[in-house]
Amino acid sequence: MREEIIREIYQVLEDRRDHPKDSYTSNLMQDNEKRAVDKILEKIGEETAEVIIAAKNDENLVHESVDLIFHTLMLLVYKGVSLDDLLDEFESRRG
């Protein structure tokens, strides 16, 4: 049941992409394509650095990892990758 939160977040991101609101996620995704992708990638870079620092310092790792995963999901949604495609890829790697 808890795993459904990822699907819910994905659906919210899709909704914010398709039906913009005055929100952080909508604002990141509503610029022209190059600028939107650049902004999302910049956030992924920032969050990646924060995960590295959190892991090294043994603090806030879960919090920073959620931020990184969220922004990665946002990029996938923006680029039109379905959650099922993502899950299928994970499944195919299970050997």
Gaussian input, Z-matrix of N, CA and C with variables (Angstrom, degrees):
# hf/3-21g

backbone

0 1
 N
 C     1     B1
 C     2     B2     1     A1
 N     3     B3     2     A2     1     D1
 C     4     B4     3     A3     2     D2
 C     5     B5     4     A4     3     D3
 N     6     B6     5     A5     4     D4
 C     7     B7     6     A6     5     D5
 C     8     B8     7     A7     6     D6
 N     9     B9     8     A8     7     D7
 C    10    B10     9     A9     8     D8
 C    11    B11    10    A10     9     D9
 N    12    B12    11    A11    10    D10
 C    13    B13    12    A12    11    D11
 C    14    B14    13    A13    12    D12
 N    15    B15    14    A14    13    D13
 C    16    B16    15    A15    14    D14
 C    17    B17    16    A16    15    D15
 N    18    B18    17    A17    16    D16
 C    19    B19    18    A18    17    D17
 C    20    B20    19    A19    18    D18
 N    21    B21    20    A20    19    D19
 C    22    B22    21    A21    20    D20
 C    23    B23    22    A22    21    D21
 N    24    B24    23    A23    22    D22
 C    25    B25    24    A24    23    D23
 C    26    B26    25    A25    24    D24
 N    27    B27    26    A26    25    D25
 C    28    B28    27    A27    26    D26
 C    29    B29    28    A28    27    D27
 N    30    B30    29    A29    28    D28
 C    31    B31    30    A30    29    D29
 C    32    B32    31    A31    30    D30
 N    33    B33    32    A32    31    D31
 C    34    B34    33    A33    32    D32
 C    35    B35    34    A34    33    D33
 N    36    B36    35    A35    34    D34
 C    37    B37    36    A36    35    D35
 C    38    B38    37    A37    36    D36
 N    39    B39    38    A38    37    D37
 C    40    B40    39    A39    38    D38
 C    41    B41    40    A40    39    D39
 N    42    B42    41    A41    40    D40
 C    43    B43    42    A42    41    D41
 C    44    B44    43    A43    42    D42
 N    45    B45    44    A44    43    D43
 C    46    B46    45    A45    44    D44
 C    47    B47    46    A46    45    D45
 N    48    B48    47    A47    46    D46
 C    49    B49    48    A48    47    D47
 C    50    B50    49    A49    48    D48
 N    51    B51    50    A50    49    D49
 C    52    B52    51    A51    50    D50
 C    53    B53    52    A52    51    D51
 N    54    B54    53    A53    52    D52
 C    55    B55    54    A54    53    D53
 C    56    B56    55    A55    54    D54
 N    57    B57    56    A56    55    D55
 C    58    B58    57    A57    56    D56
 C    59    B59    58    A58    57    D57
 N    60    B60    59    A59    58    D58
 C    61    B61    60    A60    59    D59
 C    62    B62    61    A61    60    D60
 N    63    B63    62    A62    61    D61
 C    64    B64    63    A63    62    D62
 C    65    B65    64    A64    63    D63
 N    66    B66    65    A65    64    D64
 C    67    B67    66    A66    65    D65
 C    68    B68    67    A67    66    D66
 N    69    B69    68    A68    67    D67
 C    70    B70    69    A69    68    D68
 C    71    B71    70    A70    69    D69
 N    72    B72    71    A71    70    D70
 C    73    B73    72    A72    71    D71
 C    74    B74    73    A73    72    D72
 N    75    B75    74    A74    73    D73
 C    76    B76    75    A75    74    D74
 C    77    B77    76    A76    75    D75
 N    78    B78    77    A77    76    D76
 C    79    B79    78    A78    77    D77
 C    80    B80    79    A79    78    D78
 N    81    B81    80    A80    79    D79
 C    82    B82    81    A81    80    D80
 C    83    B83    82    A82    81    D81
 N    84    B84    83    A83    82    D82
 C    85    B85    84    A84    83    D83
 C    86    B86    85    A85    84    D84
 N    87    B87    86    A86    85    D85
 C    88    B88    87    A87    86    D86
 C    89    B89    88    A88    87    D87
 N    90    B90    89    A89    88    D88
 C    91    B91    90    A90    89    D89
 C    92    B92    91    A91    90    D90
 N    93    B93    92    A92    91    D91
 C    94    B94    93    A93    92    D92
 C    95    B95    94    A94    93    D93
 N    96    B96    95    A95    94    D94
 C    97    B97    96    A96    95    D95
 C    98    B98    97    A97    96    D96
 N    99    B99    98    A98    97    D97
 C   100   B100    99    A99    98    D98
 C   101   B101   100   A100    99    D99
 N   102   B102   101   A101   100   D100
 C   103   B103   102   A102   101   D101
 C   104   B104   103   A103   102   D102
 N   105   B105   104   A104   103   D103
 C   106   B106   105   A105   104   D104
 C   107   B107   106   A106   105   D105
 N   108   B108   107   A107   106   D106
 C   109   B109   108   A108   107   D107
 C   110   B110   109   A109   108   D108
 N   111   B111   110   A110   109   D109
 C   112   B112   111   A111   110   D110
 C   113   B113   112   A112   111   D111
 N   114   B114   113   A113   112   D112
 C   115   B115   114   A114   113   D113
 C   116   B116   115   A115   114   D114
 N   117   B117   116   A116   115   D115
 C   118   B118   117   A117   116   D116
 C   119   B119   118   A118   117   D117
 N   120   B120   119   A119   118   D118
 C   121   B121   120   A120   119   D119
 C   122   B122   121   A121   120   D120
 N   123   B123   122   A122   121   D121
 C   124   B124   123   A123   122   D122
 C   125   B125   124   A124   123   D123
 N   126   B126   125   A125   124   D124
 C   127   B127   126   A126   125   D125
 C   128   B128   127   A127   126   D126
 N   129   B129   128   A128   127   D127
 C   130   B130   129   A129   128   D128
 C   131   B131   130   A130   129   D129
 N   132   B132   131   A131   130   D130
 C   133   B133   132   A132   131   D131
 C   134   B134   133   A133   132   D132
 N   135   B135   134   A134   133   D133
 C   136   B136   135   A135   134   D134
 C   137   B137   136   A136   135   D135
 N   138   B138   137   A137   136   D136
 C   139   B139   138   A138   137   D137
 C   140   B140   139   A139   138   D138
 N   141   B141   140   A140   139   D139
 C   142   B142   141   A141   140   D140
 C   143   B143   142   A142   141   D141
 N   144   B144   143   A143   142   D142
 C   145   B145   144   A144   143   D143
 C   146   B146   145   A145   144   D144
 N   147   B147   146   A146   145   D145
 C   148   B148   147   A147   146   D146
 C   149   B149   148   A148   147   D147
 N   150   B150   149   A149   148   D148
 C   151   B151   150   A150   149   D149
 C   152   B152   151   A151   150   D150
 N   153   B153   152   A152   151   D151
 C   154   B154   153   A153   152   D152
 C   155   B155   154   A154   153   D153
 N   156   B156   155   A155   154   D154
 C   157   B157   156   A156   155   D155
 C   158   B158   157   A157   156   D156
 N   159   B159   158   A158   157   D157
 C   160   B160   159   A159   158   D158
 C   161   B161   160   A160   159   D159
 N   162   B162   161   A161   160   D160
 C   163   B163   162   A162   161   D161
 C   164   B164   163   A163   162   D162
 N   165   B165   164   A164   163   D163
 C   166   B166   165   A165   164   D164
 C   167   B167   166   A166   165   D165
 N   168   B168   167   A167   166   D166
 C   169   B169   168   A168   167   D167
 C   170   B170   169   A169   168   D168
 N   171   B171   170   A170   169   D169
 C   172   B172   171   A171   170   D170
 C   173   B173   172   A172   171   D171
 N   174   B174   173   A173   172   D172
 C   175   B175   174   A174   173   D173
 C   176   B176   175   A175   174   D174
 N   177   B177   176   A176   175   D175
 C   178   B178   177   A177   176   D176
 C   179   B179   178   A178   177   D177
 N   180   B180   179   A179   178   D178
 C   181   B181   180   A180   179   D179
 C   182   B182   181   A181   180   D180
 N   183   B183   182   A182   181   D181
 C   184   B184   183   A183   182   D182
 C   185   B185   184   A184   183   D183
 N   186   B186   185   A185   184   D184
 C   187   B187   186   A186   185   D185
 C   188   B188   187   A187   186   D186
 N   189   B189   188   A188   187   D187
 C   190   B190   189   A189   188   D188
 C   191   B191   190   A190   189   D189
 N   192   B192   191   A191   190   D190
 C   193   B193   192   A192   191   D191
 C   194   B194   193   A193   192   D192
 N   195   B195   194   A194   193   D193
 C   196   B196   195   A195   194   D194
 C   197   B197   196   A196   195   D195
 N   198   B198   197   A197   196   D196
 C   199   B199   198   A198   197   D197
 C   200   B200   199   A199   198   D198
 N   201   B201   200   A200   199   D199
 C   202   B202   201   A201   200   D200
 C   203   B203   202   A202   201   D201
 N   204   B204   203   A203   202   D202
 C   205   B205   204   A204   203   D203
 C   206   B206   205   A205   204   D204
 N   207   B207   206   A206   205   D205
 C   208   B208   207   A207   206   D206
 C   209   B209   208   A208   207   D207
 N   210   B210   209   A209   208   D208
 C   211   B211   210   A210   209   D209
 C   212   B212   211   A211   210   D210
 N   213   B213   212   A212   211   D211
 C   214   B214   213   A213   212   D212
 C   215   B215   214   A214   213   D213
 N   216   B216   215   A215   214   D214
 C   217   B217   216   A216   215   D215
 C   218   B218   217   A217   216   D216
 N   219   B219   218   A218   217   D217
 C   220   B220   219   A219   218   D218
 C   221   B221   220   A220   219   D219
 N   222   B222   221   A221   220   D220
 C   223   B223   222   A222   221   D221
 C   224   B224   223   A223   222   D222
 N   225   B225   224   A224   223   D223
 C   226   B226   225   A225   224   D224
 C   227   B227   226   A226   225   D225
 N   228   B228   227   A227   226   D226
 C   229   B229   228   A228   227   D227
 C   230   B230   229   A229   228   D228
 N   231   B231   230   A230   229   D229
 C   232   B232   231   A231   230   D230
 C   233   B233   232   A232   231   D231
 N   234   B234   233   A233   232   D232
 C   235   B235   234   A234   233   D233
 C   236   B236   235   A235   234   D234
 N   237   B237   236   A236   235   D235
 C   238   B238   237   A237   236   D236
 C   239   B239   238   A238   237   D237
 N   240   B240   239   A239   238   D238
 C   241   B241   240   A240   239   D239
 C   242   B242   241   A241   240   D240
 N   243   B243   242   A242   241   D241
 C   244   B244   243   A243   242   D242
 C   245   B245   244   A244   243   D243
 N   246   B246   245   A245   244   D244
 C   247   B247   246   A246   245   D245
 C   248   B248   247   A247   246   D246
 N   249   B249   248   A248   247   D247
 C   250   B250   249   A249   248   D248
 C   251   B251   250   A250   249   D249
 N   252   B252   251   A251   250   D250
 C   253   B253   252   A252   251   D251
 C   254   B254   253   A253   252   D252
 N   255   B255   254   A254   253   D253
 C   256   B256   255   A255   254   D254
 C   257   B257   256   A256   255   D255
 N   258   B258   257   A257   256   D256
 C   259   B259   258   A258   257   D257
 C   260   B260   259   A259   258   D258
 N   261   B261   260   A260   259   D259
 C   262   B262   261   A261   260   D260
 C   263   B263   262   A262   261   D261
 N   264   B264   263   A263   262   D262
 C   265   B265   264   A264   263   D263
 C   266   B266   265   A265   264   D264
 N   267   B267   266   A266   265   D265
 C   268   B268   267   A267   266   D266
 C   269   B269   268   A268   267   D267
 N   270   B270   269   A269   268   D268
 C   271   B271   270   A270   269   D269
 C   272   B272   271   A271   270   D270
 N   273   B273   272   A272   271   D271
 C   274   B274   273   A273   272   D272
 C   275   B275   274   A274   273   D273
 N   276   B276   275   A275   274   D274
 C   277   B277   276   A276   275   D275
 C   278   B278   277   A277   276   D276
 N   279   B279   278   A278   277   D277
 C   280   B280   279   A279   278   D278
 C   281   B281   280   A280   279   D279
 N   282   B282   281   A281   280   D280
 C   283   B283   282   A282   281   D281
 C   284   B284   283   A283   282   D282

   B1=1.4548
   B2=1.5327
   B3=1.3215
   B4=1.4590
   B5=1.5184
   B6=1.3443
   B7=1.4541
   B8=1.5285
   B9=1.3066
   B10=1.4622
   B11=1.5259
   B12=1.3217
   B13=1.4614
   B14=1.5266
   B15=1.3268
   B16=1.4657
   B17=1.5270
   B18=1.3228
   B19=1.4688
   B20=1.5319
   B21=1.3182
   B22=1.4663
   B23=1.5350
   B24=1.3161
   B25=1.4670
   B26=1.5197
   B27=1.3225
   B28=1.4687
   B29=1.5232
   B30=1.3263
   B31=1.4665
   B32=1.5282
   B33=1.3187
   B34=1.4658
   B35=1.5288
   B36=1.3366
   B37=1.4687
   B38=1.5262
   B39=1.3231
   B40=1.4687
   B41=1.5197
   B42=1.3339
   B43=1.4649
   B44=1.5321
   B45=1.3230
   B46=1.4638
   B47=1.5290
   B48=1.3235
   B49=1.4595
   B50=1.5381
   B51=1.3280
   B52=1.4632
   B53=1.5298
   B54=1.3166
   B55=1.4750
   B56=1.5270
   B57=1.3132
   B58=1.4660
   B59=1.5269
   B60=1.3141
   B61=1.4560
   B62=1.5171
   B63=1.2866
   B64=1.4544
   B65=1.5261
   B66=1.3264
   B67=1.4585
   B68=1.5172
   B69=1.3082
   B70=1.4576
   B71=1.5299
   B72=1.3350
   B73=1.4684
   B74=1.5197
   B75=1.3085
   B76=1.4679
   B77=1.5164
   B78=1.3151
   B79=1.4597
   B80=1.5170
   B81=1.3270
   B82=1.4626
   B83=1.5267
   B84=1.3203
   B85=1.4627
   B86=1.5193
   B87=1.3263
   B88=1.4614
   B89=1.5159
   B90=1.2947
   B91=1.4562
   B92=1.5292
   B93=1.3462
   B94=1.4639
   B95=1.5241
   B96=1.3355
   B97=1.4625
   B98=1.5288
   B99=1.3062
   B100=1.4687
   B101=1.5175
   B102=1.3110
   B103=1.4677
   B104=1.5284
   B105=1.3262
   B106=1.4648
   B107=1.5303
   B108=1.3272
   B109=1.4644
   B110=1.5280
   B111=1.3242
   B112=1.4630
   B113=1.5308
   B114=1.3330
   B115=1.4658
   B116=1.5299
   B117=1.3267
   B118=1.4625
   B119=1.5276
   B120=1.3265
   B121=1.4677
   B122=1.5286
   B123=1.3175
   B124=1.4623
   B125=1.5263
   B126=1.3343
   B127=1.4632
   B128=1.5282
   B129=1.3329
   B130=1.4647
   B131=1.5255
   B132=1.3223
   B133=1.4617
   B134=1.5189
   B135=1.3215
   B136=1.4706
   B137=1.5281
   B138=1.3316
   B139=1.4687
   B140=1.5273
   B141=1.3265
   B142=1.4595
   B143=1.5224
   B144=1.3293
   B145=1.4622
   B146=1.5273
   B147=1.3169
   B148=1.4653
   B149=1.5278
   B150=1.3263
   B151=1.4677
   B152=1.5284
   B153=1.3179
   B154=1.4689
   B155=1.5244
   B156=1.3260
   B157=1.4715
   B158=1.5256
   B159=1.3244
   B160=1.4685
   B161=1.5284
   B162=1.3244
   B163=1.4631
   B164=1.5257
   B165=1.3082
   B166=1.4677
   B167=1.5265
   B168=1.3233
   B169=1.4666
   B170=1.5275
   B171=1.3382
   B172=1.4705
   B173=1.5271
   B174=1.3464
   B175=1.4612
   B176=1.5347
   B177=1.3026
   B178=1.4703
   B179=1.5255
   B180=1.3146
   B181=1.4564
   B182=1.5247
   B183=1.3076
   B184=1.4667
   B185=1.5231
   B186=1.2999
   B187=1.4673
   B188=1.5274
   B189=1.3108
   B190=1.4644
   B191=1.5308
   B192=1.3178
   B193=1.4721
   B194=1.5230
   B195=1.3104
   B196=1.4659
   B197=1.5278
   B198=1.3268
   B199=1.4682
   B200=1.5228
   B201=1.3227
   B202=1.4658
   B203=1.5242
   B204=1.3146
   B205=1.4683
   B206=1.5211
   B207=1.3267
   B208=1.4635
   B209=1.5250
   B210=1.3081
   B211=1.4636
   B212=1.5327
   B213=1.3206
   B214=1.4671
   B215=1.5322
   B216=1.3181
   B217=1.4776
   B218=1.5215
   B219=1.3250
   B220=1.4589
   B221=1.5294
   B222=1.3193
   B223=1.4596
   B224=1.5257
   B225=1.3198
   B226=1.4660
   B227=1.5309
   B228=1.3198
   B229=1.4703
   B230=1.5229
   B231=1.3173
   B232=1.4604
   B233=1.5220
   B234=1.3325
   B235=1.4569
   B236=1.5242
   B237=1.3303
   B238=1.4614
   B239=1.5159
   B240=1.3217
   B241=1.4594
   B242=1.5299
   B243=1.3205
   B244=1.4649
   B245=1.5222
   B246=1.3142
   B247=1.4574
   B248=1.5198
   B249=1.3217
   B250=1.4623
   B251=1.5246
   B252=1.3405
   B253=1.4659
   B254=1.5283
   B255=1.3017
   B256=1.4591
   B257=1.5259
   B258=1.3203
   B259=1.4637
   B260=1.5287
   B261=1.3388
   B262=1.4695
   B263=1.5174
   B264=1.3293
   B265=1.4691
   B266=1.5225
   B267=1.3267
   B268=1.4605
   B269=1.5219
   B270=1.3267
   B271=1.4607
   B272=1.5257
   B273=1.3246
   B274=1.4713
   B275=1.5244
   B276=1.3086
   B277=1.4665
   B278=1.5245
   B279=1.2949
   B280=1.4701
   B281=1.5131
   B282=1.3233
   B283=1.4597
   B284=1.4564
   A1=111.16
   A2=117.80
   A3=121.28
   A4=111.51
   A5=116.35
   A6=120.14
   A7=111.90
   A8=116.86
   A9=121.30
   A10=112.40
   A11=117.80
   A12=120.00
   A13=110.81
   A14=117.61
   A15=120.48
   A16=109.70
   A17=116.63
   A18=119.66
   A19=110.34
   A20=117.15
   A21=121.01
   A22=110.80
   A23=116.90
   A24=120.68
   A25=109.94
   A26=116.64
   A27=120.88
   A28=110.58
   A29=116.32
   A30=120.70
   A31=110.95
   A32=117.66
   A33=120.85
   A34=109.31
   A35=116.79
   A36=119.88
   A37=111.46
   A38=116.88
   A39=120.04
   A40=110.90
   A41=115.73
   A42=119.99
   A43=110.84
   A44=117.70
   A45=120.93
   A46=110.90
   A47=117.10
   A48=120.53
   A49=109.99
   A50=116.42
   A51=121.52
   A52=114.01
   A53=117.13
   A54=122.83
   A55=108.28
   A56=116.22
   A57=120.45
   A58=113.31
   A59=114.10
   A60=123.02
   A61=106.17
   A62=116.57
   A63=119.59
   A64=107.55
   A65=115.15
   A66=120.77
   A67=109.49
   A68=115.29
   A69=121.78
   A70=110.79
   A71=116.87
   A72=119.98
   A73=111.49
   A74=118.00
   A75=120.57
   A76=110.57
   A77=116.30
   A78=119.70
   A79=111.87
   A80=118.01
   A81=119.84
   A82=111.76
   A83=116.79
   A84=120.24
   A85=114.61
   A86=119.36
   A87=119.65
   A88=115.95
   A89=117.77
   A90=119.84
   A91=109.01
   A92=117.39
   A93=118.01
   A94=107.88
   A95=116.13
   A96=120.10
   A97=113.54
   A98=117.71
   A99=119.34
   A100=110.97
   A101=116.06
   A102=119.91
   A103=110.90
   A104=117.95
   A105=121.06
   A106=109.93
   A107=116.69
   A108=119.95
   A109=109.64
   A110=117.21
   A111=120.37
   A112=111.18
   A113=116.96
   A114=120.43
   A115=110.68
   A116=116.49
   A117=119.84
   A118=110.05
   A119=116.74
   A120=119.95
   A121=111.74
   A122=116.48
   A123=120.09
   A124=110.31
   A125=116.47
   A126=120.35
   A127=110.67
   A128=117.60
   A129=120.07
   A130=110.03
   A131=116.62
   A132=119.95
   A133=112.14
   A134=116.52
   A135=120.83
   A136=110.78
   A137=115.20
   A138=119.33
   A139=111.01
   A140=117.54
   A141=120.88
   A142=110.29
   A143=116.51
   A144=120.57
   A145=110.67
   A146=116.89
   A147=120.36
   A148=111.40
   A149=117.61
   A150=120.72
   A151=109.78
   A152=116.55
   A153=120.18
   A154=110.85
   A155=115.87
   A156=120.01
   A157=110.81
   A158=116.50
   A159=120.26
   A160=110.82
   A161=117.12
   A162=120.16
   A163=110.62
   A164=116.28
   A165=121.09
   A166=111.07
   A167=116.50
   A168=121.28
   A169=113.54
   A170=116.96
   A171=121.58
   A172=113.29
   A173=115.22
   A174=118.71
   A175=110.19
   A176=115.59
   A177=123.44
   A178=114.16
   A179=118.83
   A180=120.65
   A181=112.21
   A182=117.51
   A183=120.10
   A184=109.94
   A185=117.42
   A186=121.90
   A187=110.96
   A188=116.65
   A189=120.31
   A190=111.40
   A191=117.28
   A192=120.62
   A193=111.16
   A194=117.11
   A195=120.37
   A196=110.22
   A197=117.00
   A198=119.87
   A199=110.84
   A200=117.22
   A201=121.28
   A202=111.05
   A203=117.01
   A204=120.62
   A205=110.04
   A206=117.61
   A207=121.12
   A208=111.19
   A209=117.27
   A210=120.17
   A211=111.63
   A212=116.70
   A213=120.19
   A214=109.92
   A215=116.60
   A216=119.60
   A217=110.60
   A218=117.09
   A219=120.49
   A220=110.76
   A221=117.32
   A222=120.89
   A223=111.25
   A224=116.78
   A225=120.49
   A226=111.14
   A227=116.07
   A228=120.27
   A229=109.92
   A230=116.60
   A231=120.30
   A232=110.96
   A233=116.26
   A234=121.06
   A235=112.96
   A236=117.79
   A237=121.29
   A238=115.17
   A239=117.35
   A240=120.85
   A241=107.66
   A242=116.38
   A243=118.63
   A244=110.17
   A245=115.38
   A246=120.20
   A247=109.89
   A248=116.79
   A249=119.46
   A250=111.34
   A251=117.99
   A252=120.18
   A253=110.66
   A254=116.27
   A255=121.05
   A256=110.43
   A257=116.53
   A258=120.67
   A259=111.47
   A260=116.80
   A261=120.42
   A262=110.67
   A263=116.59
   A264=120.12
   A265=111.38
   A266=116.66
   A267=119.44
   A268=110.27
   A269=115.28
   A270=120.78
   A271=111.52
   A272=116.58
   A273=119.93
   A274=112.03
   A275=117.25
   A276=121.69
   A277=113.42
   A278=116.46
   A279=119.69
   A280=112.53
   A281=116.58
   A282=120.70
   A283=112.77
   D1=-43.04
   D2=-178.18
   D3=-63.49
   D4=-27.52
   D5=179.98
   D6=-64.69
   D7=-21.64
   D8=-179.45
   D9=-65.51
   D10=-16.64
   D11=179.97
   D12=-61.18
   D13=-34.34
   D14=178.37
   D15=-64.71
   D16=-44.03
   D17=178.30
   D18=-63.00
   D19=-40.06
   D20=178.87
   D21=-63.60
   D22=-45.43
   D23=178.62
   D24=-62.02
   D25=-42.43
   D26=178.89
   D27=-59.20
   D28=-43.54
   D29=-179.51
   D30=-65.80
   D31=-39.17
   D32=177.49
   D33=-63.37
   D34=-44.34
   D35=178.41
   D36=-61.39
   D37=-41.98
   D38=177.31
   D39=-62.08
   D40=-41.92
   D41=179.38
   D42=-64.30
   D43=-41.32
   D44=179.62
   D45=-67.63
   D46=-31.70
   D47=176.33
   D48=-70.16
   D49=-44.25
   D50=-173.65
   D51=-85.38
   D52=-26.28
   D53=-178.81
   D54=-133.72
   D55=77.68
   D56=-173.95
   D57=-55.65
   D58=141.08
   D59=174.31
   D60=-128.37
   D61=172.76
   D62=175.51
   D63=-81.15
   D64=82.19
   D65=-179.00
   D66=-141.95
   D67=161.36
   D68=178.98
   D69=-54.36
   D70=-49.95
   D71=-175.69
   D72=-67.78
   D73=-42.40
   D74=177.69
   D75=-61.06
   D76=-44.22
   D77=-178.74
   D78=-61.75
   D79=-40.16
   D80=177.76
   D81=-64.52
   D82=-36.90
   D83=-173.50
   D84=-90.16
   D85=-7.49
   D86=-171.84
   D87=-96.46
   D88=-0.75
   D89=177.20
   D90=-75.72
   D91=176.52
   D92=175.74
   D93=-60.86
   D94=159.50
   D95=-168.39
   D96=-55.87
   D97=-48.34
   D98=-177.68
   D99=-61.92
   D100=-45.69
   D101=-178.19
   D102=-66.77
   D103=-40.65
   D104=179.60
   D105=-63.17
   D106=-47.17
   D107=179.68
   D108=-61.62
   D109=-43.25
   D110=178.89
   D111=-59.13
   D112=-42.58
   D113=-178.77
   D114=-66.74
   D115=-42.15
   D116=179.50
   D117=-65.79
   D118=-43.67
   D119=179.07
   D120=-63.66
   D121=-36.84
   D122=176.56
   D123=-60.89
   D124=-43.31
   D125=178.25
   D126=-64.50
   D127=-39.73
   D128=178.02
   D129=-62.87
   D130=-40.98
   D131=176.83
   D132=-61.08
   D133=-46.10
   D134=178.73
   D135=-60.67
   D136=-45.96
   D137=-177.45
   D138=-67.65
   D139=-34.67
   D140=177.09
   D141=-61.64
   D142=-45.68
   D143=178.19
   D144=-61.31
   D145=-39.19
   D146=-179.92
   D147=-67.52
   D148=-35.66
   D149=176.23
   D150=-65.03
   D151=-43.61
   D152=179.64
   D153=-60.34
   D154=-46.21
   D155=-179.98
   D156=-65.01
   D157=-42.30
   D158=179.66
   D159=-62.73
   D160=-41.33
   D161=179.23
   D162=-65.76
   D163=-42.18
   D164=-179.38
   D165=-64.89
   D166=-38.82
   D167=-177.16
   D168=-91.98
   D169=-0.18
   D170=-178.47
   D171=53.83
   D172=44.50
   D173=176.79
   D174=-149.22
   D175=142.66
   D176=175.69
   D177=60.12
   D178=22.46
   D179=-176.66
   D180=-62.89
   D181=-42.59
   D182=-179.89
   D183=-64.29
   D184=-47.71
   D185=-179.52
   D186=-58.10
   D187=-49.32
   D188=-178.11
   D189=-68.16
   D190=-34.55
   D191=178.04
   D192=-65.93
   D193=-38.73
   D194=177.39
   D195=-63.28
   D196=-40.95
   D197=176.83
   D198=-60.23
   D199=-43.77
   D200=179.89
   D201=-65.14
   D202=-45.15
   D203=179.34
   D204=-63.11
   D205=-42.70
   D206=179.39
   D207=-58.07
   D208=-48.15
   D209=-177.82
   D210=-69.88
   D211=-31.75
   D212=174.59
   D213=-66.31
   D214=-43.15
   D215=175.86
   D216=-61.65
   D217=-39.82
   D218=178.22
   D219=-59.56
   D220=-43.65
   D221=177.96
   D222=-61.44
   D223=-44.38
   D224=179.52
   D225=-62.12
   D226=-43.75
   D227=177.41
   D228=-61.87
   D229=-46.81
   D230=-178.44
   D231=-59.08
   D232=-38.96
   D233=-178.85
   D234=-82.27
   D235=0.45
   D236=175.28
   D237=82.59
   D238=19.02
   D239=177.35
   D240=-82.89
   D241=127.30
   D242=-179.47
   D243=-79.90
   D244=154.59
   D245=177.43
   D246=-62.27
   D247=-36.85
   D248=179.01
   D249=-63.18
   D250=-37.37
   D251=175.66
   D252=-61.66
   D253=-42.00
   D254=178.96
   D255=-63.74
   D256=-47.14
   D257=-179.58
   D258=-65.83
   D259=-37.42
   D260=177.17
   D261=-61.14
   D262=-39.53
   D263=178.96
   D264=-65.64
   D265=-41.76
   D266=175.29
   D267=-59.96
   D268=-46.35
   D269=-178.59
   D270=-60.46
   D271=-40.94
   D272=-178.27
   D273=-66.50
   D274=-20.86
   D275=-179.20
   D276=-88.94
   D277=-4.07
   D278=-177.56
   D279=-76.25
   D280=-4.96
   D281=175.43
   D282=72.74

